[in-house]
Amino acid sequence: MTLRLILIRHAKSSWDDPFADDHARVLNERGRASATAIGDWLADKGYVPDVVLCSDAARTVETAERIMPKLTPTPDLQLSGRIYLASPDTIADLIQRQTAQTVAVIGHNPGIGMLANGLVRTAPKHHRFSDYPTCAVTVIDFEEDAWSAIRPHKGTAIDFIVPRDLIGTTNYDID
Protein backbone atom coordinates (compact mmCIF):
# COMPACT_ATOMS: atom_id res chain seq x y z
CA MET A 1 0.00 0.00 0.00
CA THR A 2 1.20 3.53 -0.72
CA LEU A 3 0.69 6.26 1.84
CA ARG A 4 0.72 9.84 0.62
CA LEU A 5 1.72 12.86 2.70
CA ILE A 6 1.13 16.44 1.54
CA LEU A 7 3.10 19.05 3.50
CA ILE A 8 1.91 22.64 3.10
CA ARG A 9 3.37 25.75 4.66
CA HIS A 10 0.73 28.41 5.37
CA ALA A 11 0.32 31.16 2.80
CA LYS A 12 1.82 34.64 3.18
CA SER A 13 0.46 36.45 6.23
CA SER A 14 -0.01 40.09 6.99
CA TRP A 15 2.48 42.13 9.00
CA ASP A 16 0.35 45.30 8.90
CA ASP A 17 0.46 45.42 12.70
CA PRO A 18 3.93 44.36 13.88
CA PHE A 19 2.66 44.21 17.48
CA ALA A 20 -0.28 41.91 16.74
CA ASP A 21 -0.44 38.48 18.33
CA ASP A 22 1.46 36.07 16.05
CA HIS A 23 -1.17 33.34 16.46
CA ALA A 24 -3.88 35.74 15.24
CA ARG A 25 -2.14 36.97 12.07
CA VAL A 26 -4.28 36.51 8.94
CA LEU A 27 -3.31 36.17 5.28
CA ASN A 28 -2.49 39.17 3.14
CA GLU A 29 -3.78 39.62 -0.43
CA ARG A 30 -0.92 37.65 -1.95
CA GLY A 31 -1.42 34.87 0.59
CA ARG A 32 -5.10 34.54 -0.22
CA ALA A 33 -4.33 34.35 -3.97
CA SER A 34 -1.55 31.82 -3.33
CA ALA A 35 -3.69 29.52 -1.19
CA THR A 36 -6.47 29.56 -3.79
CA ALA A 37 -3.96 28.74 -6.55
CA ILE A 38 -2.51 25.88 -4.49
CA GLY A 39 -6.02 24.50 -3.95
CA ASP A 40 -6.62 24.54 -7.70
CA TRP A 41 -3.25 22.86 -8.33
CA LEU A 42 -3.90 20.11 -5.77
CA ALA A 43 -7.32 19.43 -7.32
CA ASP A 44 -5.97 19.47 -10.90
CA LYS A 45 -3.22 17.00 -9.94
CA GLY A 46 -5.59 14.74 -8.00
CA TYR A 47 -3.68 15.28 -4.75
CA VAL A 48 -6.72 15.14 -2.49
CA PRO A 49 -6.09 14.22 1.13
CA ASP A 50 -8.54 12.25 3.26
CA VAL A 51 -7.65 14.35 6.29
CA VAL A 52 -5.97 17.74 6.78
CA LEU A 53 -4.10 18.29 10.03
CA CYS A 54 -3.86 22.04 10.49
CA SER A 55 -2.34 24.38 13.03
CA ASP A 56 -5.01 26.37 14.83
CA ALA A 57 -3.30 29.70 14.02
CA ALA A 58 -5.42 32.13 12.00
CA ARG A 59 -3.10 32.09 8.96
CA THR A 60 -3.06 28.28 8.68
CA VAL A 61 -6.82 28.02 9.16
CA GLU A 62 -7.37 30.67 6.48
CA THR A 63 -4.97 28.79 4.18
CA ALA A 64 -7.02 25.61 4.71
CA GLU A 65 -10.28 27.51 4.11
CA ARG A 66 -8.99 28.65 0.70
CA ILE A 67 -7.60 25.24 -0.33
CA MET A 68 -10.25 22.80 0.88
CA PRO A 69 -13.27 24.03 -1.16
CA LYS A 70 -11.28 23.19 -4.30
CA LEU A 71 -10.95 19.53 -3.28
CA THR A 72 -13.48 16.77 -3.95
CA PRO A 73 -14.36 15.04 -1.79
CA THR A 74 -13.74 17.65 0.89
CA PRO A 75 -11.15 16.35 3.37
CA ASP A 76 -11.79 16.10 7.09
CA LEU A 77 -10.19 19.16 8.75
CA GLN A 78 -8.58 18.61 12.16
CA LEU A 79 -7.23 21.70 13.91
CA SER A 80 -4.44 21.24 16.43
CA GLY A 81 -2.61 23.67 18.66
CA ARG A 82 0.27 21.17 18.68
CA ILE A 83 1.10 22.06 15.05
CA TYR A 84 1.49 25.79 15.79
CA LEU A 85 5.26 26.45 15.41
CA ALA A 86 5.85 22.71 15.93
CA SER A 87 9.13 20.88 15.53
CA PRO A 88 9.45 18.23 12.81
CA ASP A 89 9.27 15.52 15.50
CA THR A 90 5.96 16.84 16.86
CA ILE A 91 4.43 16.98 13.38
CA ALA A 92 5.74 13.47 12.58
CA ASP A 93 4.20 12.16 15.82
CA LEU A 94 0.79 13.52 14.80
CA ILE A 95 1.14 12.00 11.32
CA GLN A 96 2.16 8.61 12.72
CA ARG A 97 -1.13 8.42 14.63
CA GLN A 98 -3.21 8.69 11.44
CA THR A 99 -5.13 5.88 9.75
CA ALA A 100 -6.15 7.63 6.50
CA GLN A 101 -4.21 6.75 3.34
CA THR A 102 -3.59 10.35 2.28
CA VAL A 103 -2.79 12.96 4.93
CA ALA A 104 -2.05 16.67 4.51
CA VAL A 105 -0.49 18.95 7.11
CA ILE A 106 -0.73 22.74 7.02
CA GLY A 107 1.87 24.19 9.32
CA HIS A 108 4.69 26.65 9.86
CA ASN A 109 8.38 26.96 9.18
CA PRO A 110 10.88 25.92 10.19
CA GLY A 111 9.14 22.69 11.26
CA ILE A 112 7.17 21.90 8.10
CA GLY A 113 10.13 22.56 5.78
CA MET A 114 12.54 20.63 7.98
CA LEU A 115 10.12 17.68 8.04
CA ALA A 116 9.82 17.69 4.24
CA ASN A 117 13.62 17.74 3.92
CA GLY A 118 14.00 14.97 6.49
CA LEU A 119 11.44 12.58 5.03
CA VAL A 120 12.47 12.45 1.37
CA ARG A 121 15.23 10.23 -0.03
CA THR A 122 16.08 12.79 -2.67
CA ALA A 123 15.06 16.43 -2.60
CA PRO A 124 12.99 17.71 -5.53
CA LYS A 125 15.00 19.59 -8.14
CA HIS A 126 13.49 22.97 -7.29
CA HIS A 127 15.58 25.89 -6.07
CA ARG A 128 13.05 26.79 -3.34
CA PHE A 129 12.73 23.38 -1.67
CA SER A 130 15.47 23.97 0.90
CA ASP A 131 14.00 27.25 2.20
CA TYR A 132 10.33 26.18 1.87
CA PRO A 133 8.66 29.55 1.19
CA THR A 134 5.10 30.42 2.13
CA CYS A 135 2.47 28.08 0.66
CA ALA A 136 5.12 25.65 -0.61
CA VAL A 137 3.76 22.11 -1.06
CA THR A 138 5.58 18.78 -1.13
CA VAL A 139 3.79 15.55 -2.04
CA ILE A 140 5.60 12.51 -0.62
CA ASP A 141 4.77 8.83 -1.11
CA PHE A 142 5.77 6.04 1.27
CA GLU A 143 5.66 2.33 0.51
CA GLU A 144 4.41 1.44 3.97
CA ASP A 145 1.30 -0.18 5.41
CA ALA A 146 0.95 2.23 8.34
CA TRP A 147 1.99 5.77 9.18
CA SER A 148 3.71 4.46 12.30
CA ALA A 149 6.26 2.75 9.98
CA ILE A 150 7.46 5.90 8.17
CA ARG A 151 11.10 6.80 8.75
CA PRO A 152 13.46 9.62 7.78
CA HIS A 153 14.71 9.62 4.18
CA LYS A 154 12.32 6.81 3.13
CA GLY A 155 9.77 8.92 1.25
CA THR A 156 9.70 9.62 -2.46
CA ALA A 157 9.08 13.25 -3.41
CA ILE A 158 6.37 13.03 -6.07
CA ASP A 159 5.88 16.76 -6.54
CA PHE A 160 6.87 20.16 -5.16
CA ILE A 161 5.51 23.59 -6.01
CA VAL A 162 5.43 27.15 -4.76
CA PRO A 163 2.76 29.72 -5.62
CA ARG A 164 5.18 31.73 -7.77
CA ASP A 165 5.25 28.74 -10.17
CA LEU A 166 1.48 29.09 -10.60
CA ILE A 167 0.68 32.79 -10.38
CA GLY A 168 4.04 34.46 -10.86
CA THR A 169 4.74 37.77 -9.22
CA THR A 170 2.31 40.05 -11.00
CA ASN A 171 0.89 42.63 -8.60
CA TYR A 172 2.59 41.01 -5.63
CA ASP A 173 5.63 42.07 -3.66
CA ILE A 174 7.51 38.76 -3.65
CA ASP A 175 10.34 38.25 -1.19
C-alpha atoms as one frame of an Amber mdcrd trajectory, in Angstrom:
protein
   0.000   0.000   0.000   1.196   3.526  -0.717   0.693   6.258   1.844   0.721
   9.842   0.618   1.721  12.864   2.696   1.129  16.435   1.543   3.099  19.045
   3.499   1.908  22.643   3.101   3.369  25.749   4.664   0.727  28.410   5.368
   0.321  31.164   2.796   1.821  34.644   3.184   0.458  36.451   6.232  -0.013
  40.093   6.994   2.483  42.129   9.000   0.352  45.304   8.900   0.458  45.421
  12.705   3.934  44.359  13.882   2.663  44.209  17.480  -0.283  41.913  16.744
  -0.435  38.482  18.331   1.457  36.065  16.051  -1.173  33.337  16.462  -3.883
  35.736  15.245  -2.138  36.973  12.068  -4.284  36.508   8.938  -3.308  36.168
   5.281  -2.492  39.169   3.135  -3.784  39.617  -0.427  -0.919  37.650  -1.947
  -1.416  34.867   0.592  -5.100  34.545  -0.222  -4.331  34.354  -3.968  -1.550
  31.817  -3.334  -3.692  29.519  -1.188  -6.469  29.564  -3.787  -3.962  28.743
  -6.553  -2.515  25.884  -4.494  -6.023  24.497  -3.946  -6.624  24.538  -7.703
  -3.247  22.863  -8.325  -3.905  20.106  -5.770  -7.316  19.431  -7.325  -5.972
  19.465 -10.896  -3.218  16.998  -9.942  -5.590  14.742  -7.998  -3.676  15.283
  -4.751  -6.723  15.141  -2.491  -6.088  14.218   1.134  -8.541  12.253   3.257
  -7.646  14.353   6.287  -5.974  17.738   6.776  -4.103  18.287  10.034  -3.860
  22.037  10.488  -2.341  24.378  13.026  -5.014  26.368  14.833  -3.296  29.696
  14.019  -5.421  32.129  12.003  -3.104  32.094   8.963  -3.063  28.280   8.684
  -6.825  28.016   9.157  -7.365  30.671   6.477  -4.967  28.791   4.179  -7.023
  25.611   4.709 -10.276  27.508   4.115  -8.994  28.647   0.704  -7.603  25.235
  -0.327 -10.254  22.802   0.883 -13.272  24.034  -1.161 -11.277  23.193  -4.296
 -10.947  19.529  -3.277 -13.476  16.775  -3.955 -14.358  15.038  -1.785 -13.738
  17.652   0.886 -11.151  16.352   3.371 -11.788  16.098   7.094 -10.189  19.155
   8.755  -8.579  18.606  12.159  -7.226  21.701  13.914  -4.441  21.236  16.435
  -2.606  23.666  18.656   0.266  21.168  18.679   1.096  22.057  15.052   1.493
  25.789  15.792   5.256  26.454  15.406   5.847  22.713  15.927   9.135  20.878
  15.534   9.449  18.230  12.813   9.265  15.519  15.501   5.965  16.838  16.862
   4.431  16.980  13.379   5.742  13.474  12.585   4.204  12.163  15.820   0.792
  13.521  14.803   1.136  11.996  11.322   2.158   8.606  12.722  -1.134   8.419
  14.634  -3.214   8.693  11.444  -5.126   5.876   9.749  -6.152   7.626   6.499
  -4.207   6.747   3.335  -3.590  10.355   2.282  -2.793  12.962   4.934  -2.051
  16.671   4.511  -0.493  18.946   7.107  -0.733  22.736   7.023   1.875  24.186
   9.323   4.693  26.646   9.860   8.383  26.964   9.175  10.885  25.919  10.190
   9.140  22.692  11.262   7.173  21.899   8.098  10.130  22.561   5.779  12.537
  20.627   7.979  10.121  17.675   8.042   9.820  17.693   4.242  13.619  17.744
   3.923  14.001  14.972   6.492  11.435  12.580   5.028  12.473  12.447   1.369
  15.231  10.232  -0.026  16.082  12.792  -2.673  15.059  16.434  -2.599  12.985
  17.705  -5.526  14.996  19.594  -8.140  13.490  22.971  -7.295  15.583  25.887
  -6.071  13.047  26.788  -3.342  12.731  23.381  -1.673  15.469  23.973   0.901
  14.001  27.253   2.198  10.333  26.180   1.868   8.657  29.554   1.188   5.099
  30.421   2.131   2.466  28.083   0.664   5.121  25.647  -0.610   3.763  22.115
  -1.064   5.582  18.783  -1.135   3.793  15.553  -2.043   5.601  12.512  -0.620
   4.774   8.832  -1.115   5.771   6.038   1.272   5.661   2.329   0.507   4.413
   1.435   3.975   1.295  -0.184   5.414   0.946   2.230   8.344   1.993   5.770
   9.177   3.713   4.455  12.302   6.256   2.751   9.984   7.456   5.899   8.174
  11.097   6.802   8.754  13.456   9.625   7.779  14.714   9.623   4.176  12.323
   6.810   3.131   9.768   8.917   1.248   9.695   9.624  -2.465   9.078  13.254
  -3.413   6.370  13.033  -6.073   5.879  16.763  -6.536   6.866  20.162  -5.161
   5.507  23.588  -6.011   5.431  27.151  -4.763   2.756  29.725  -5.624   5.184
  31.727  -7.770   5.251  28.741 -10.171   1.479  29.095 -10.598   0.677  32.789
 -10.385   4.036  34.460 -10.858   4.739  37.767  -9.223   2.305  40.046 -11.004
   0.890  42.626  -8.604   2.590  41.013  -5.625   5.627  42.075  -3.659   7.514
  38.763  -3.654  10.339  38.252  -1.193
